[in-house]
C-alpha cells in the first residue's frame, strides 16, 4: 500500500468516524512556536549535515537548474502538513484522549514508519531513524500542544535536506538543487538512503528526543493532556 493511499484512507476514516470529536490545534503561541520549530528544524538537519560534511563523508558534486523551486517547496510543505495533521493531529490526539500519550506515540510512530516503506529497503538504521524522528516530533507536539512547531521542523528537514541539499530521499519527482555523494563506511554513509540512513542522524535524533523530553520535564505545566 502506497504512502498516499495510506494517508487517504486515514483521512477518510478520521473524517467519517471522528469528525467533531477531535479538535486539532495548529496554533498555540504562534511566535514562540514558530521560532521553536525553525530552531529545532535547523539544528536537526544542520547538525546531521555538518558532522557528515566536516568528517569528509558527505560531499557536494554540482548544482542542478531547478525550475519553479518555490512551487516545489510549497508542495513539500503541503505534504508535511497533511502527514502531521493526520498522524499527530487526529490520530495522535484521539489515542491520547482515549488511552494516553505514550500509547499515542507508539501507535502513531508505528503507522508513520509503515508509511515510509522505503526505509525498510535501506536497512535497520534507516528504519530506526524514521522511528526516532517520529518520537522526536511527537514530543515536540506534547511540549507545545499544537502542530505548528512539528510541521516546521519536519518541513525544514524535508525541504532543506531533500530539495536544497539532495541528501534526504523524497518522492522521485522532487528536484534536487545540489547533488551529494558519500564515501566511507556504509554505517556512516547510509548507502542508498543517503543522510537518512546514517547512524549520525540516529544519534542526532536521540539527542533531540532527550532535549525535548527534558523541556517537558522541566516545564511540567507544558504537559498536554487530551484525555477528557
Phi, psi and omega in degrees: 000129183288161178300319182296316180296320178299317180295318181295318178296320178297318180297314180298314179301316181295311185295323183283320188266321189244015180300129179088345182267336181242122177259109181275119183262118181267323183243138174238274170252090192309311184294312181298315182290327175299310180295321180296314179297317179295315181299312180294321179296316180294316178297318182302300182284325183295314180295318181297311182292320182299315180295317180294322182287312182293334178274359178083005181282321183253133176223149179257130185235081175095163183234143179256149177272101184262121177277144175056047181303316179302325180295318179295322178293321177296319178298319178295321179295316180297322178297317179294317179301317180297315179298312183291322181297321181277312185286307183256004172264272183296303187297309183300312185288329174297313180294322179295324178291313187279330183236266176197173185292326180296315177298321179298318179296315183297308185291316180294326178291320177300313180293320179299321180292318178298323179296334178260063186299335180298336180295328181292329177284335184275342177123176185298317182298319179298319178295315179297327178293320177294317180297311182291329175298315180295319178296316178301312181295323179295319178294325176296322175297315180298322181291315185271331182080010178208174189268354187299307180297314176302319180296314182294316180298315180296318181296317179298319178301311183290313187287312180289310182292323184267304186281313184280314184264340179072022183250357177244130183283119173246192176300152186301333185277353178286137179280169177229122180291316180246151174258131180241147178235156182233149176214153180109198182299138179295338177296328180262326185274343173074358177061227186292337182279356180056227185301319187290351178256008184270143177293338176299317179295322178300318179295316179298316179302314181296321178295321177293321176301314179297320181296312181290323176299319177297320178298320179294316181294320182292322180246075186299335179292346178279349180300134182250129176240125178262004180287136181274000000 
